[in-house]
Amino acid sequence: MNTLEFGFGALDRQLWELLLLSVRCGVAILAAPMIGGLTVPVQARAFLGFAFGVFVAVWMPLPPLPDMMSFAAILAVLQEVIIGAAMGFVLQVAFAVPLIAAEQISGSMGLAIATSIDPSSGAQSGALGTYFGLVLTLLFFAIGGHLLWFELLIESYRILPVGSFAFGEVRARGIVDFMGYGFALAAAIGFPVVLVLMVTQLVTGMISRSAPALNLFALGLPAGVLAGIAALIIAMPILIEQFVRLLEVAVRQTELLILPGGAPV
C-alpha cells in the first residue's frame, strides 16, 4: 500500500501523479458504452476516473513516473490515452454488433422507418436495435462483465505500468481482428430471422402473382412483420447465447490487449 503525502512540499508531485494515473481510467470510462453514454453526466464520469486514479495510486506498485512538463511525460500521457481508448473501444465494437444485426432484420421486416432515440449515444436508432442494445446491456451486467472489465482496467497498471511504452502493434491488430469477428457474428445473429423473412417474401410474391387482384403491399408488409416477430421469438434463446458469447469474447479481447505478447481473437 502506498501512502499519499499531502504536504505543501509534495503537493505538486502528488497532483501530477494522480492526474497521470487518472488519464487511462478516465479515457476508458468515457469510451465504454455502459458508462460513457450521454445519460451519465460528464462530471460523474470525470469523478469516477479520478477515484480510480486515487485507488491505483494507493494500492498498486508504481514505477518512477516521468517529470511533469517533460517529453517523456507527454509520451506517457499519450500512451495512457491510447490504452484507455482501446479498452473502451473493444466494448463499443461489441455493443455495436447487435445494432448491425438489427438493421439487417429491420430492413427485411419493413421496420426500418421505426426509429427511436438510443439512450447511450443520443442518436436515432431503429426500434429493434434499441431493444437488442438493452438486452445486451442487461446481459453484460448479469454475467458480471462490468466487474471483469473494471478488474482488467486496474490490472493493466501492473502489466502495463505508466510510462513503460509497451502498447505494441500486435495488440492494435487484435482490435481490427475483433471488428471482423463482430461483423461475422452480426451476420450470424441476423441470418435465421432474415432467412424466414426471405421465405415469407417469396410466398407472398407467389400469391400476388397467382392472384393479381390482391394488393401486394397490403399483404406483404403485415405478413413480413408477423413472420419476423414470430422468428425473433423462436430464435431468441439462440440470440441470447450469441450475445453472451460476444460479451465473453469482448472481455477476452480486452484481456489480450494488456497481456504481454497479446494476440488477436
C-alpha positions as CSV (number, residue, x, y, z in Angstrom):
1,M,0.0,0.0,0.0
2,N,1.4,3.4,-1.0
3,T,1.0,6.4,1.3
4,L,0.0,9.7,-0.2
5,E,1.8,12.7,1.2
6,F,-0.4,15.8,1.1
7,G,2.1,18.3,2.5
8,F,2.8,21.5,0.6
9,G,6.3,20.3,-0.4
10,A,5.0,17.2,-2.2
11,L,1.6,18.7,-3.3
12,D,2.6,19.3,-6.9
13,R,4.2,15.9,-7.3
14,Q,1.1,14.2,-5.8
15,L,-1.3,16.1,-8.0
16,W,0.8,15.2,-11.1
17,E,0.8,11.6,-10.0
18,L,-3.0,11.4,-9.5
19,L,-3.6,13.3,-12.8
20,L,-1.4,10.9,-14.8
21,L,-2.9,7.8,-13.2
22,S,-6.4,9.1,-13.8
23,V,-5.9,9.6,-17.6
24,R,-6.2,5.9,-18.5
25,C,-9.2,5.3,-16.3
26,G,-10.9,8.4,-17.4
27,V,-10.5,7.8,-21.1
28,A,-11.6,4.1,-20.7
29,I,-14.7,5.2,-18.9
30,L,-15.5,7.8,-21.5
31,A,-15.1,5.3,-24.3
32,A,-17.0,2.4,-22.6
33,P,-20.7,2.2,-23.7
34,M,-22.3,1.3,-20.3
35,I,-20.8,4.4,-18.5
36,G,-19.7,6.7,-21.3
37,G,-23.2,7.3,-22.7
38,L,-24.9,10.6,-22.6
39,T,-27.2,9.5,-19.8
40,V,-24.2,9.7,-17.3
41,P,-23.1,13.3,-16.6
42,V,-19.6,14.2,-17.6
43,Q,-18.8,15.3,-14.1
44,A,-19.7,11.9,-12.7
45,R,-17.5,10.2,-15.3
46,A,-14.6,12.5,-14.6
47,F,-15.0,12.0,-10.8
48,L,-15.1,8.2,-11.3
49,G,-11.9,8.3,-13.3
50,F,-10.2,10.4,-10.7
51,A,-11.4,8.0,-8.0
52,F,-9.9,5.1,-9.9
53,G,-6.7,7.1,-10.1
54,V,-6.6,7.6,-6.3
55,F,-7.2,3.8,-5.8
56,V,-4.4,2.9,-8.2
57,A,-2.0,5.4,-6.6
58,V,-2.6,3.9,-3.1
59,W,-2.8,0.2,-3.8
60,M,-0.8,-0.5,-7.0
61,P,3.0,-0.7,-7.1
62,L,4.1,2.3,-9.2
63,P,7.3,2.8,-11.2
64,P,9.1,6.1,-11.2
65,L,6.9,8.5,-13.1
66,P,8.3,11.0,-15.6
67,D,8.8,14.6,-14.5
68,M,5.9,16.9,-15.3
69,M,6.3,19.1,-18.5
70,S,9.0,16.7,-19.9
71,F,8.9,15.0,-23.3
72,A,8.7,11.6,-21.5
73,A,5.6,12.9,-19.7
74,I,3.9,13.8,-23.0
75,L,4.6,10.3,-24.4
76,A,3.3,8.8,-21.1
77,V,0.0,10.7,-21.3
78,L,-0.4,9.8,-25.0
79,Q,0.1,6.1,-24.2
80,E,-2.4,6.3,-21.3
81,V,-4.9,7.8,-23.7
82,I,-4.3,5.0,-26.3
83,I,-4.6,2.2,-23.8
84,G,-7.8,3.6,-22.2
85,A,-9.4,4.3,-25.5
86,A,-8.5,0.8,-26.8
87,M,-10.1,-0.9,-23.8
88,G,-13.2,1.1,-24.1
89,F,-13.4,0.8,-27.9
90,V,-13.5,-3.0,-27.7
91,L,-16.7,-2.7,-25.7
92,Q,-18.0,-0.2,-28.2
93,V,-17.5,-2.7,-31.0
94,A,-19.2,-5.4,-29.1
95,F,-22.2,-3.3,-28.3
96,A,-22.4,-2.2,-32.0
97,V,-22.7,-5.8,-33.3
98,P,-26.4,-6.2,-32.3
99,L,-27.2,-2.9,-33.9
100,I,-25.8,-4.1,-37.2
101,A,-27.8,-7.3,-36.9
102,A,-31.0,-5.4,-36.0
103,E,-30.6,-3.2,-39.1
104,Q,-30.5,-6.3,-41.3
105,I,-33.6,-7.7,-39.7
106,S,-35.5,-4.4,-39.7
107,G,-34.8,-3.8,-43.3
108,S,-36.3,-7.2,-44.2
109,M,-39.3,-6.8,-41.9
110,G,-40.1,-3.3,-43.1
111,L,-39.4,-1.7,-39.8
112,A,-36.5,0.5,-41.0
113,I,-38.7,3.6,-40.6
114,A,-39.5,2.7,-36.9
115,T,-36.8,4.7,-35.1
116,S,-36.2,5.8,-31.5
117,I,-33.6,7.7,-29.6
118,D,-30.7,5.5,-28.5
119,P,-30.1,6.3,-24.8
120,S,-26.4,5.6,-24.9
121,S,-25.5,7.8,-27.9
122,G,-28.4,10.2,-28.2
123,A,-28.8,9.5,-31.9
124,Q,-31.7,7.9,-33.7
125,S,-31.6,4.2,-33.9
126,G,-34.0,1.5,-35.1
127,A,-36.5,0.3,-32.5
128,L,-35.2,-3.3,-32.9
129,G,-31.6,-2.1,-32.5
130,T,-32.6,-0.3,-29.3
131,Y,-34.2,-3.4,-28.0
132,F,-31.1,-5.5,-28.8
133,G,-28.9,-3.0,-27.2
134,L,-30.9,-3.1,-24.0
135,V,-30.8,-6.9,-23.9
136,L,-27.1,-6.9,-24.5
137,T,-26.6,-4.3,-21.7
138,L,-28.6,-6.3,-19.2
139,L,-26.7,-9.5,-20.1
140,F,-23.4,-7.6,-19.7
141,F,-24.3,-6.7,-16.1
142,A,-26.0,-10.1,-15.4
143,I,-22.8,-12.1,-16.3
144,G,-20.6,-9.7,-14.3
145,G,-18.9,-8.4,-17.4
146,H,-18.6,-4.9,-15.9
147,L,-16.7,-6.3,-12.8
148,L,-14.3,-8.2,-15.1
149,W,-13.7,-5.1,-17.2
150,F,-13.0,-2.9,-14.2
151,E,-10.7,-5.6,-12.8
152,L,-8.8,-5.6,-16.1
153,L,-8.6,-1.8,-16.1
154,I,-7.0,-1.9,-12.7
155,E,-4.8,-4.8,-13.5
156,S,-3.5,-3.0,-16.6
157,Y,-1.5,-0.7,-14.4
158,R,0.5,-3.7,-13.1
159,I,1.0,-5.3,-16.5
160,L,1.5,-2.0,-18.5
161,P,2.9,0.4,-16.0
162,V,2.6,4.1,-16.6
163,G,5.5,5.3,-18.8
164,S,6.5,1.8,-19.9
165,F,5.7,2.4,-23.6
166,A,4.6,-1.2,-24.0
167,F,1.5,-0.9,-26.2
168,G,2.6,-2.5,-29.4
169,E,1.4,-3.3,-32.9
170,V,0.2,-6.8,-32.0
171,R,-2.4,-5.5,-29.6
172,A,-3.7,-2.9,-32.1
173,R,-4.1,-5.6,-34.8
174,G,-6.1,-7.6,-32.3
175,I,-8.7,-4.8,-32.2
176,V,-9.0,-4.9,-36.0
177,D,-9.5,-8.7,-36.0
178,F,-12.1,-8.4,-33.3
179,M,-14.0,-5.9,-35.5
180,G,-14.0,-8.6,-38.3
181,Y,-15.3,-11.1,-35.8
182,G,-18.1,-8.7,-34.9
183,F,-19.2,-8.3,-38.5
184,A,-19.3,-12.1,-38.9
185,L,-21.3,-12.5,-35.7
186,A,-23.7,-9.8,-36.7
187,A,-24.4,-11.7,-39.9
188,A,-24.9,-14.9,-37.9
189,I,-27.3,-13.2,-35.5
190,G,-29.5,-11.9,-38.2
191,F,-29.3,-14.9,-40.5
192,P,-32.2,-17.1,-39.0
193,V,-34.7,-14.2,-39.0
194,V,-33.6,-12.9,-42.4
195,L,-34.0,-16.4,-43.9
196,V,-37.5,-16.7,-42.5
197,L,-38.4,-13.2,-43.9
198,M,-37.0,-14.1,-47.3
199,V,-39.1,-17.2,-47.4
200,T,-42.1,-15.1,-46.4
201,Q,-41.5,-12.6,-49.2
202,L,-41.2,-15.4,-51.7
203,V,-44.5,-16.9,-50.6
204,T,-46.3,-13.5,-50.7
205,G,-44.8,-12.9,-54.1
206,M,-46.1,-16.2,-55.4
207,I,-49.5,-15.4,-54.0
208,S,-49.6,-12.0,-55.6
209,R,-48.6,-13.5,-59.0
210,S,-51.3,-16.1,-58.8
211,A,-53.9,-13.5,-57.7
212,P,-53.1,-10.2,-59.2
213,A,-56.1,-8.6,-57.7
214,L,-54.5,-8.8,-54.2
215,N,-52.6,-5.7,-53.0
216,L,-49.0,-6.8,-52.6
217,F,-48.2,-4.0,-50.1
218,A,-51.3,-4.7,-48.0
219,L,-50.5,-8.4,-47.9
220,G,-46.6,-8.4,-47.8
221,L,-46.0,-5.8,-45.1
222,P,-48.2,-7.3,-42.3
223,A,-47.0,-10.8,-43.3
224,G,-43.4,-9.8,-43.0
225,V,-43.8,-8.1,-39.6
226,L,-45.7,-11.1,-38.2
227,A,-43.2,-13.6,-39.6
228,G,-40.3,-11.5,-38.2
229,I,-41.8,-11.3,-34.8
230,A,-42.5,-15.0,-34.7
231,A,-39.0,-15.8,-35.9
232,L,-37.5,-13.5,-33.2
233,I,-39.5,-15.2,-30.5
234,I,-38.4,-18.6,-31.7
235,A,-34.8,-17.7,-32.2
236,M,-34.4,-15.6,-29.0
237,P,-32.7,-18.4,-27.0
238,I,-30.1,-18.7,-29.8
239,L,-29.7,-15.0,-29.9
240,I,-29.1,-14.8,-26.1
241,E,-26.4,-17.5,-26.4
242,Q,-24.7,-15.5,-29.2
243,F,-24.9,-12.3,-27.2
244,V,-23.3,-14.0,-24.2
245,R,-20.6,-15.4,-26.4
246,L,-20.0,-11.9,-27.9
247,L,-19.5,-10.4,-24.4
248,E,-17.2,-13.2,-23.4
249,V,-15.0,-12.7,-26.4
250,A,-15.1,-8.9,-25.9
251,V,-13.8,-9.3,-22.3
252,R,-11.2,-11.8,-23.5
253,Q,-10.0,-9.4,-26.2
254,T,-9.7,-6.7,-23.6
255,E,-7.6,-9.0,-21.5
256,L,-5.4,-9.7,-24.6
257,L,-4.8,-6.0,-25.0
258,I,-2.9,-5.8,-21.7
259,L,-1.2,-9.2,-21.6
260,P,2.4,-9.4,-22.7
261,G,2.5,-10.5,-26.3
262,G,-1.2,-10.3,-26.6
263,A,-2.6,-12.0,-29.7
264,P,-5.8,-11.3,-31.7
265,V,-9.0,-13.2,-31.3
